[in-house]
Amino acid sequence: MKEWYNDNAHPDFMSKRIRISRLLQEEGKLLDIVKLIGSDILPDEQKLVLEAAKAIRQGFLQQNAYHEEDTYVPILKQYCMMDTLLKLYDGSLKLVSLGIPVSVIKKTGVFDDVIKIKYTISNDNLEAFETLNTDLMRILDEIEESYKGAERSCP
C-alpha cells in the first residue's frame, strides 16, 4: 500500500494517515474520561486533541454522498485535507504549549473553516489549500502575537 500512496498521492501520505489515526485513538481514550468527569477538567493539550479529532471526523471522515464535491474525493485532495488538519493541530499545539487556551483558538473559527473544506475547496482546485494553510497560519500567528503583547503589557 505504501508504494501505491507514494506513487499516486504523496510520499508522506501514510505518515499523515498514521498521525490522524493516533489522534482518533487518543480521542477515544479521552472520551471515556469525559463521560466520567466532563471535559472542563481536561488540560488544554487534551482539549485540543478532542477538537482536532472532531475536525477530522466531521471534515475528513464523514462523507455526504448527495453532495457533488463530497461524493468522490480524489486521493490528492484527501492528502491535502490531512495535511491541513495536521498543520492546524500542530500550530494550535504550539499555542497551547505557550499557555494560550484552546477556547481562544476555537473562537477564531479556524476549526469550523477546516471542517468545511470538503465543500469549500473543489476537487479540481487543490491550489486553494495553499491559500487556506497560509490564512490558518496567519491567524494562529496573530493569536500568538496578541498573547505576547498581553504578556509585555502586564505590570
Rosetta blueprint (number, residue, H / E / L):
1 M L
2 K H
3 E H
4 W H
5 Y H
6 N H
7 D H
8 N H
9 A L
10 H L
11 P L
12 D L
13 F H
14 M H
15 S H
16 K H
17 R H
18 I H
19 R H
20 I H
21 S H
22 R H
23 L H
24 L H
25 Q H
26 E H
27 E H
28 G H
29 K H
30 L H
31 L H
32 D H
33 I H
34 V H
35 K H
36 L H
37 I H
38 G L
39 S L
40 D L
41 I L
42 L L
43 P L
44 D H
45 E H
46 Q H
47 K H
48 L H
49 V H
50 L H
51 E H
52 A H
53 A H
54 K H
55 A H
56 I H
57 R H
58 Q H
59 G H
60 F H
61 L H
62 Q L
63 Q L
64 N L
65 A L
66 Y L
67 H L
68 E L
69 E L
70 D L
71 T L
72 Y L
73 V L
74 P L
75 I H
76 L H
77 K H
78 Q H
79 Y H
80 C H
81 M H
82 M H
83 D H
84 T H
85 L H
86 L H
87 K H
88 L H
89 Y H
90 D H
91 G H
92 S H
93 L H
94 K H
95 L H
96 V H
97 S H
98 L L
99 G L
100 I L
101 P L
102 V H
103 S H
104 V H
105 I H
106 K H
107 K H
108 T L
109 G L
110 V H
111 F H
112 D H
113 D H
114 V H
115 I H
116 K L
117 I H
118 K H
119 Y H
120 T H
121 I L
122 S L
123 N L
124 D L
125 N L
126 L L
127 E L
128 A H
129 F H
130 E H
131 T H
132 L H
133 N H
134 T H
135 D H
136 L H
137 M H
138 R H
139 I H
140 L H
141 D H
142 E H
143 I H
144 E H
145 E H
146 S H
147 Y H
148 K H
149 G H
150 A H
151 E H
152 R H
153 S H
154 C L
155 P L
